[in-house]
């Protein structure tokens, strides 16, 4: 498996112990229950509209970002005030051509 070989390589070459991070949400930190901070956060991040969709990670083929944008376009036809937020960015790989296709 690629993750194990990468962790082994980091350990051998750089003496860095890399732990595998699994997908998921820390329910102790994040909750669907509103706590009163939502409006301030929305204002600070200049978020507008509803609903707001969040994707974490850059614009990359492995994230299927172009398909996400196409799907979001369909959602927007029903919810014109919706917003897509992409949190993330830099990667080790050169996806410039893919980002050029994604961005107008």
N, C-alpha and C positions, 0 to 999 in steps of 0.2 A: 504494500500500500504506500502511496506517495507521501502521506503525512508522516509515517514512521520513518521513512528514509530521509526526509527533510529534517526531522527532529534529530535523528542520529548524526546527520551531517553538521547541523548547528552545534551539537555537543562536541563532536570530534574536532571541528575546525576552529570554533570560536568559544568553546567552553560555556555555551549558553544552553540552559535546560528549557526547552520549549514544551509547553503543555497544550494539549488539544482543547480547543474551545468549541463546544457543541452549540448548535443553533437552539434557540429557545428564549424565553423571557423570564427574567428573575421576578417572580410574583411578589417577593418581599419588597422589591424596589418599585415595581410598576403595577398599576392597578387600573381596572376599567372604572372604578368608583371615583367620581369627581371629588376633589378636596379643596376647591376654591382658588387654586393657583393657575388654572387653565387660561383665564382671560389675560392675566399678566404675561404668561409665557407666549401666548398667541400674539400679543402686542409687541413683545420684545423681539420675537422672531419675524415680525411683519407678515404673519400668516393671515390670509383673508379667505372668505368663502367657506362653503360647506358642501359636501364632506371634504376632509383633507386626507389624502393618501400619502403614506410615508414609505419610502424604500431606502434601505440602508445598504450602502456600497456605491461604488462608482458606476459610470456608464460603461458597461462591459458586455461582451458576448455571453459570458457565463451567467450573467444576471438577466439575460434576454431583455435588455433595456429597450431595444427597438420595438419588440412585441408589446412590452409594457406600455410604451407610449401610444402604440396603436390601440390597445385596449382602453387606455385612459381617454383617448379621443372619443371612443364610443360612450364611455361614462359621461363625458362632458356634454354630449349631445342631449342627455337627459337631465344633467345637473350642471348648468352653465356656470355656476359660481364655484364649482369644485376646484381643488388645487392639488397638484402633485409636488411633493417635496422629496428631493434626492439628497440624502445625508451621506456624505462620504466623498471619496475622490481618488486620490493618488493610488497607483498600483505599481507593481514592479514591471508590468508588461506594457508594451506599446500598443495601445488600442486607439491611436489617433484616428485612423481611417474609420473605425467603428463610431467614434464620437462625432466625427465629421458627418457621418450618415445620420446620426441621431439628432444633432443640432442643426437648425436651419442656417 
